[in-house]
Amino acid sequence: MNKKRLLIFVLLVALVMALAACSPDYKWGPLDTGAADNSPLVSNGGSVVAYKGYIYFINGTTSTYEAENVFGEVVYGSVCRIAASKLDSVKENDFGTDEYAQALGAEVLAPKAVFSSNTTDARLNGIYIFNDRLYYTPPSDTLASDGSVRNTMLDIMSVKLDGTDTKRVYTLGSNSLSVGMFETDGGVFALFVDGDANLVSLNLESGVETKADEKVTSSALDVENASIVYTKDVVTEKENQGTETTADYNELYVLKAGQTAPSKIMTGQHADGQDVSYDFDVSIASAANGFVYFNISSDAHGRDGMYRISQSVTDKRLADATLLYRNVLSGASAYQDGFVYYNSTSKYIQFVKEGQAAKNLYYTETSPTFKFIEEETLYFEMDSALWSIPLSGETDADTLLANKLTDKVNATSWLNYDILDGKVFYMYTDDDVYLHFSEIGEAAKDKEIETYVLALADEE
């Protein structure tokens, strides 16, 4: 081998070694899959997911992105799993004992700590399963140009359900972004607005991102419809002057998961025959079940209130939206063809829809904090506990007994409660912040709540 060939060989070896040093070693598993069955996917997202005979859960939550997070060395905060048939064993043994650990048989599936700083919509965070892969978001371990760890960012990672084939899919530029993950006929996608106000559609299987729009001013994710709705200002450039003007109205758009071209739902521009004083800004309140709920405030023509419009319509005006309520509302939750909110004057939780008087659902002098609506049940925090009331059927609002589900509240602001198999799961602080659960049961006065821990203790 001459000197030139030897030099080339040495350089190639050095390059391979350098690349190997920069590439994380994600070797893990395989875990045994002997408990697998054909049970369906339940409670996707959040702190706990059930699928094919196993329960996958976040094994406690860390309060900071700076926590030690070396792949393969993490137990607390990692993603763990148990055979679904073993869940009730925690009722028979005390957490922290050998008997508890042996009966539960918990295993680490993804040995990195899950994290988020997105508290705007905590139901978007947590772990997801799509196409027999689990997706999660640990603080990034990628390096900046100065060699520092970029742990204020989040990596979207995925792993097979036996713990093998871990991949870093994408690195989010911030740990506080609201990211929706969805499965469609065309694959698995994430939708979000990045820190530069760009609307991004990310293919979670290929890692390919598409910038679908820019200069987004506000947004909301619709989990049920696998979509993101957003507003943009209307900016025009004055010809030959190099200056821009912003109109006194904005426009509302939608992008479905798997698509790359947004659709304009409506404009706040005045209708034909009206002057510019009728222009208004759409203020998104929420998006749910294929509809957008939005507010108009301080309107010169008395049109203040909460409205609803379908995400499937295109290029509409205000006349095409439905006025639900003659006042601007915050804290309301979309439900069916209206919304549920707490009337602080009458002290009733009420259901409101177009053209009908508000329906009283439940009387409480203590103001509730709505968490979510699921299967025609409203879940809310009140008096340092989680409660629920039915939204369907005929009930007497003055005598209805709310169902007390916990005797403590969720301790992790970036995770919500999860409902699974007649149980409510949530993070709570003992010595560490571990996953707890209690049976939902029936509403009863002076109801006693038994609380159990679901966790794999970190021996360090």
Beta strands, then each sheet from edge to edge (+ up, - down):
strand 1: 48-51
strand 2: 54-58
strand 3: 79-83
strand 4: 107-110
strand 5: 128-130
strand 6: 133-136
strand 7: 154-160
strand 8: 167-172
strand 9: 180-184
strand 10: 187-193
strand 11: 199-203
strand 12: 209-213
strand 13: 216-222
strand 14: 227-237
strand 15: 244-256
strand 16: 263-267
strand 17: 283-288
strand 18: 291-296
strand 19: 305-310
strand 20: 322-325
strand 21: 333-335
strand 22: 338-343
strand 23: 348-353
strand 24: 359-363
strand 25: 369-374
strand 26: 377-382
strand 27: 385-390
strand 28: 403-404
strand 29: 418-420
strand 30: 423-429
strand 31: 433-439
strand 32: 452-454
sheet 1: 1+ 2- 3+ 4-
sheet 2: 5+ 6- 7+ 8-
sheet 3: 9+ 10- 11+ 12-
sheet 4: 13+ 14- 15+ 16-
sheet 5: 17+ 18- 19+ 20-
sheet 6: 21+ 22- 23+ 24-
sheet 7: 25+ 26- 27+ 28-
sheet 8: 29+ 30- 31+ 32-
end
